[in-house]
């Protein structure tokens, strides 16, 4: 259930597992929604990505420059994301990995890509906490100087 005031036009959806999102990423997302109906935050992949089958056999090696790693926040005009969720509920479809993917699937809007930051890490594994602590320590040192 989406609960927003009647004058809400733009919404950002952010993954709580990304606690280090910066003010500049949020500002870029909000500003991009002035010109676009849907946005997603991305960064380039430094790694080569293999596409494999279920038996771990290599199928293809996509061109790295065209591959992006998705972050949050993702942003939408309110009516677009509401419509996407209503369509998914109506079809009992819940296998989307993110909200921008849902908008893309239903062809409700072109998803514009906003540049994220490497420091906007997702806390998934125990070692991610070590990385997050180091990033926070670095930010604190820079703010004190």
ZALUMZA-178862 format. One line per field, with one value per residue (C-alpha): x, y, z; residue number from 1; residue in three letters. Coordinates in steps of 0.001 Angstrom, whole numbers, always signed. Layout:
REM ZALUMZA-178862
xx: (X, ...)
yy: (Y, ...)
zz: (Z, ...)
resi: (NUM, ...)
resn: (ALA, ...)
//
This chain:
REM ZALUMZA-178862
xx: (+0, +1414, +657, +1601, +10, -2267, +296, +3097, +4512, +7901, +8897, +12263, +12467, +15636, +17020, +17695, +20659, +22429, +22951, +25752, +23763, +25023, +23172, +24550, +23025, +19658, +19873, +20758, +17769, +15315, +16615, +16399, +12714, +12109, +12673, +11974, +9125, +11373, +15030, +17453, +20857, +23714, +27482, +29721, +31029, +34762, +34434, +33936, +30555, +29923, +26506, +26165, +23633, +22286, +25210, +27828, +28840, +29857, +27242, +28459, +30587, +28575, +30428, +31349, +30733, +27023, +26660, +25758, +25373, +22094, +21903, +19149, +17473, +15197, +12698, +9357, +6502, +3995, +1337, +3861, +5028, +1492, +349, +3294, +2472, -1234, -450, +1897, -705, -3368, -1171, +27, +3572, +6220, +9497, +10842, +14283, +13528, +10895, +12546, +12478, +8741, +8202, +10406, +8551, +5152, +6565, +5144, +8108, +11643, +13962, +16628, +19930, +21503, +25156, +25627, +28769, +31020, +30599, +26829, +27464, +24870, +25300, +24760, +27646, +29546, +32612, +30406, +30142, +33934, +33932, +31073, +32897, +36032, +34015, +32352, +35753, +37106, +34081, +34528, +38221, +37378, +34630, +36953, +39688)
yy: (+0, +3381, +6209, +9666, +13065, +14179, +16676, +14088, +13937, +12247, +9282, +7704, +4059, +3171, -139, -7, -2311, +712, +2961, +5054, +6782, +10333, +13619, +14084, +10805, +11768, +15221, +13727, +11383, +14106, +16434, +13701, +13227, +16779, +15468, +11726, +9538, +6777, +6651, +4087, +4652, +2735, +2352, +760, -2751, -3086, -6860, -8974, -10682, -14224, -15447, -19097, -21886, -23743, -26194, -23409, -23598, -20366, -19207, -15701, -12784, -9570, -6377, -4819, -1212, -1982, -3600, -1540, -2426, -1210, +713, +2580, +4961, +4489, +7229, +7559, +9856, +8581, +7518, +5415, +3341, +2963, +1636, -811, -2215, -2513, -4422, -6776, -7375, -8000, -10614, -12040, -11427, -10933, -11995, -8502, -7738, -4018, -1378, +0, -3519, -3625, -305, -1579, -4902, -3215, -604, +2227, +4574, +4721, +4232, +6955, +5994, +8236, +7878, +6374, +6032, +3122, +4056, +3411, -224, -2814, -4590, -8232, -10229, -9921, -8425, -5600, -4298, -3978, -2014, +208, +957, +1925, +4220, +5847, +6311, +7965, +10269, +11255, +12050, +14237, +16099, +16882, +18327)
zz: (+0, -1011, +1375, +139, +501, -2328, -3638, -3972, -7490, -7088, -4932, -4220, -3186, -1330, -134, +3608, +3000, +1421, +4452, +2901, +161, -298, -478, -4003, -5240, -3753, -5345, -8763, -8505, -7515, -10229, -12883, -12038, -13286, -16818, -16527, -15234, -13882, -12866, -11503, -9915, -11555, -11577, -14191, -13688, -13244, -13557, -16634, -16383, -17626, -18600, -17604, -17823, -14777, -14991, -14678, -18331, -20027, -22543, -23422, -22292, -22635, -23532, -20188, -21222, -21682, -18245, -15197, -11534, -10075, -6830, -5055, -4744, -7697, -8409, -10100, -10766, -8208, -10721, -12697, -9724, -8375, -11758, -11883, -8459, -9249, -12467, -10598, -7877, -10521, -12195, -8863, -10175, -7505, -9110, -9818, -8423, -8159, -8847, -11997, -13409, -12797, -14627, -17466, -17672, -17988, -20412, -18323, -18810, -20127, -17145, -17136, -15509, -12877, -11894, -8449, -6356, -5418, -1754, -1954, -1034, -193, +3141, +2199, +3621, +6933, +5222, +3860, +7427, +7560, +4295, +5503, +8770, +6831, +4552, +7571, +9257, +6089, +5886, +9525, +8988, +5959, +7803, +10714, +8513)
resi: (1, 2, 3, 4, 5, 6, 7, 8, 9, 10, 11, 12, 13, 14, 15, 16, 17, 18, 19, 20, 21, 22, 23, 24, 25, 26, 27, 28, 29, 30, 31, 32, 33, 34, 35, 36, 37, 38, 39, 40, 41, 42, 43, 44, 45, 46, 47, 48, 49, 50, 51, 52, 53, 54, 55, 56, 57, 58, 59, 60, 61, 62, 63, 64, 65, 66, 67, 68, 69, 70, 71, 72, 73, 74, 75, 76, 77, 78, 79, 80, 81, 82, 83, 84, 85, 86, 87, 88, 89, 90, 91, 92, 93, 94, 95, 96, 97, 98, 99, 100, 101, 102, 103, 104, 105, 106, 107, 108, 109, 110, 111, 112, 113, 114, 115, 116, 117, 118, 119, 120, 121, 122, 123, 124, 125, 126, 127, 128, 129, 130, 131, 132, 133, 134, 135, 136, 137, 138, 139, 140, 141, 142, 143, 144, 145)
resn: (UNK, UNK, UNK, UNK, UNK, UNK, UNK, UNK, UNK, UNK, UNK, UNK, UNK, UNK, UNK, UNK, UNK, UNK, UNK, UNK, UNK, UNK, UNK, UNK, UNK, UNK, UNK, UNK, UNK, UNK, UNK, UNK, UNK, UNK, UNK, UNK, UNK, UNK, UNK, UNK, UNK, UNK, UNK, UNK, UNK, UNK, UNK, UNK, UNK, UNK, UNK, UNK, UNK, UNK, UNK, UNK, UNK, UNK, UNK, UNK, UNK, UNK, UNK, UNK, UNK, UNK, UNK, UNK, UNK, UNK, UNK, UNK, UNK, UNK, UNK, UNK, UNK, UNK, UNK, UNK, UNK, UNK, UNK, UNK, UNK, UNK, UNK, UNK, UNK, UNK, UNK, UNK, UNK, UNK, UNK, UNK, UNK, UNK, UNK, UNK, UNK, UNK, UNK, UNK, UNK, UNK, UNK, UNK, UNK, UNK, UNK, UNK, UNK, UNK, UNK, UNK, UNK, UNK, UNK, UNK, UNK, UNK, UNK, UNK, UNK, UNK, UNK, UNK, UNK, UNK, UNK, UNK, UNK, UNK, UNK, UNK, UNK, UNK, UNK, UNK, UNK, UNK, UNK, UNK, UNK)
//
